[in-house]
Amino acid sequence: MSSKPNDNPTLTLRIKLRAMEPDDVDAIYAWENDPRIWVYSAAHQPFSHHALERFIEEQSQSDIYTARQLRLMAENDDGQRVGCIDLYDFDPYHKRAAIGVLTDNKMRGKGYGRMMLGAVENFAKEHIGIHQLHCAVSTSNTQSIRLFKSAGYTEAGVLKEWILDNGSWVDALVFQKIID
């Protein structure tokens, strides 16, 4: 599955989402073990190489209905990994899932996050039948707030003192998007 932004004619980059492969472990290891992003994710400690290898293996043997989550890698036209995107807390009855997006530090600011969102929204709608996607974003994460707003996500509420960020409590904004 691929995505090309159609509202910006000057941006000709494209991405492809794909399942994780064993050779993705080094990229995932670098991303997941970067303490600067832990405040924005569920991770709060380093992951071992072995644990990530097992995670990739488990992901390859299950589907979103069994695991209730799906992580996809994103590559650009040159075959470079630009990031990954997660669907998690999948609820097949209510046809919704939480979404998380990570763009590699070297690839930020180039439109890849928006392309990943568009591609996974199309996939979720067409292949899984998801009705809506949602996320909670720290108010200190201005890049993600801009990303979700630019991709058509609606601010649906505020979770007060939701995230502990370097010893201080920070609110989280709840975003959602109806995709069907």
C-alpha positions as CSV (number, residue, x, y, z in Angstrom):
1,M,0.0,0.0,0.0
2,S,1.3,3.4,-0.9
3,S,0.5,7.0,-0.5
4,K,1.2,10.1,-2.4
5,P,-0.1,13.5,-1.1
6,N,-2.6,14.8,-3.6
7,D,-3.0,18.3,-2.0
8,N,0.6,19.4,-2.5
9,P,1.6,19.2,-6.1
10,T,5.3,20.2,-5.3
11,L,5.7,17.1,-3.0
12,T,6.5,14.2,-5.2
13,L,7.7,11.8,-2.6
14,R,5.8,8.6,-2.0
15,I,5.8,6.0,0.7
16,K,5.0,2.4,0.9
17,L,3.7,0.7,4.1
18,R,4.8,-2.9,4.6
19,A,4.9,-5.6,7.3
20,M,8.0,-5.6,9.5
21,E,10.9,-7.8,8.4
22,P,13.7,-9.2,10.5
23,D,16.2,-6.7,9.0
24,D,14.1,-3.9,10.4
25,V,15.3,-4.8,13.9
26,D,18.2,-2.3,14.0
27,A,16.0,0.7,12.9
28,I,13.3,-0.3,15.5
29,Y,16.0,-0.8,18.1
30,A,17.3,2.8,17.5
31,W,13.8,4.3,17.6
32,E,12.5,2.4,20.6
33,N,15.6,3.0,22.6
34,D,15.7,6.8,22.1
35,P,14.7,8.2,25.5
36,R,13.6,11.5,23.9
37,I,10.5,9.8,22.5
38,W,9.6,7.7,25.6
39,V,7.4,10.5,27.0
40,Y,5.3,10.3,23.8
41,S,5.0,6.5,23.8
42,A,4.1,3.6,26.0
43,A,7.8,2.7,26.3
44,H,9.6,3.9,29.4
45,Q,12.7,1.7,29.3
46,P,15.1,0.3,26.7
47,F,14.2,-2.8,24.6
48,S,16.7,-5.5,23.9
49,H,17.6,-6.6,20.4
50,H,16.3,-10.1,21.3
51,A,12.9,-8.7,22.5
52,L,12.5,-6.7,19.3
53,E,13.4,-9.7,17.2
54,R,10.7,-11.8,19.0
55,F,8.2,-8.9,18.6
56,I,8.8,-8.9,14.8
57,E,8.5,-12.7,14.6
58,E,5.2,-12.6,16.6
59,Q,3.8,-9.8,14.4
60,S,4.5,-11.9,11.3
61,Q,2.5,-14.8,12.7
62,S,-0.6,-12.9,13.8
63,D,-3.1,-10.6,12.4
64,I,-4.8,-7.5,13.9
65,Y,-7.8,-9.4,15.0
66,T,-5.7,-11.8,17.1
67,A,-3.1,-9.3,18.3
68,R,-5.4,-6.3,18.5
69,Q,-2.4,-4.3,17.1
70,L,-0.5,-3.9,13.8
71,R,2.8,-2.2,13.2
72,L,3.8,-1.3,9.7
73,M,7.1,0.0,8.4
74,A,7.2,2.9,5.9
75,E,9.7,3.2,3.1
76,N,10.2,6.0,0.6
77,D,10.7,5.6,-3.2
78,D,14.4,5.0,-2.6
79,G,13.7,2.1,-0.2
80,Q,14.8,4.0,2.9
81,R,12.9,3.4,6.1
82,V,11.2,6.7,7.0
83,G,9.3,5.5,10.1
84,C,6.6,3.2,11.3
85,I,3.0,3.5,12.1
86,D,0.9,1.5,14.6
87,L,-2.7,0.6,15.0
88,Y,-3.3,-0.6,18.5
89,D,-6.2,-1.1,21.0
90,F,-8.1,-2.4,18.0
91,D,-11.8,-2.9,18.8
92,P,-13.4,-4.9,16.0
93,Y,-16.9,-4.5,17.4
94,H,-16.8,-0.7,17.5
95,K,-14.5,-0.7,14.4
96,R,-11.9,1.7,15.9
97,A,-8.3,1.7,16.7
98,A,-5.7,4.0,18.3
99,I,-3.0,5.2,16.0
100,G,0.7,6.1,16.6
101,V,3.2,7.4,14.1
102,L,6.9,7.7,14.3
103,T,9.0,9.4,11.7
104,D,12.8,8.9,11.8
105,N,14.6,12.0,13.0
106,K,16.5,12.4,9.7
107,M,13.2,12.3,7.8
108,R,11.1,14.7,9.8
109,G,9.6,17.8,8.2
110,K,9.4,16.2,4.7
111,G,5.8,15.2,4.7
112,Y,6.3,11.5,5.5
113,G,4.2,11.5,8.7
114,R,1.2,12.8,6.8
115,M,1.8,10.3,4.0
116,M,2.0,7.4,6.6
117,L,-1.3,8.6,8.1
118,G,-3.0,8.7,4.7
119,A,-1.8,5.3,3.7
120,V,-2.7,3.6,7.0
121,E,-6.2,5.3,6.9
122,N,-6.8,3.9,3.5
123,F,-5.6,0.4,4.5
124,A,-7.7,0.5,7.7
125,K,-10.8,1.5,5.9
126,E,-10.5,-0.8,2.9
127,H,-9.0,-3.9,4.4
128,I,-10.0,-3.9,8.1
129,G,-13.3,-1.9,7.9
130,I,-12.2,0.5,10.6
131,H,-14.7,3.4,11.2
132,Q,-12.5,5.7,13.2
133,L,-9.0,6.3,14.4
134,H,-8.0,8.1,17.6
135,C,-4.9,9.1,19.6
136,A,-3.8,11.1,22.7
137,V,-1.0,13.6,22.0
138,S,0.9,15.4,24.7
139,T,0.4,19.2,24.6
140,S,4.2,19.5,24.6
141,N,4.4,17.5,21.3
142,T,3.7,20.4,18.9
143,Q,4.9,18.5,15.9
144,S,2.4,15.7,16.4
145,I,-0.4,18.1,17.1
146,R,0.3,19.9,13.8
147,L,0.6,16.6,12.0
148,F,-2.8,15.3,13.2
149,K,-4.6,18.6,12.6
150,S,-3.1,18.9,9.1
151,A,-4.3,15.3,8.4
152,G,-7.9,16.2,9.3
153,Y,-8.1,14.8,12.8
154,T,-10.5,16.6,15.1
155,E,-9.6,17.6,18.7
156,A,-12.2,15.7,20.7
157,G,-11.1,16.5,24.3
158,V,-8.4,17.0,26.8
159,L,-7.0,14.5,29.3
160,K,-5.8,16.5,32.3
161,E,-2.4,15.8,33.7
162,W,-2.3,12.6,31.5
163,I,1.5,12.4,30.8
164,L,4.4,12.7,33.2
165,D,7.1,14.6,31.3
166,N,10.4,15.1,33.1
167,G,8.7,15.3,36.5
168,S,5.8,17.5,35.4
169,W,2.3,16.6,34.5
170,V,1.2,17.5,31.0
171,D,-2.2,17.4,29.4
172,A,-2.9,15.3,26.4
173,L,-5.2,16.2,23.5
174,V,-7.5,13.5,22.2
175,F,-7.8,13.5,18.4
176,Q,-10.1,11.4,16.3
177,K,-10.9,10.9,12.7
178,I,-13.9,9.2,11.1
179,I,-12.5,7.5,8.0
180,D,-15.5,5.8,6.4
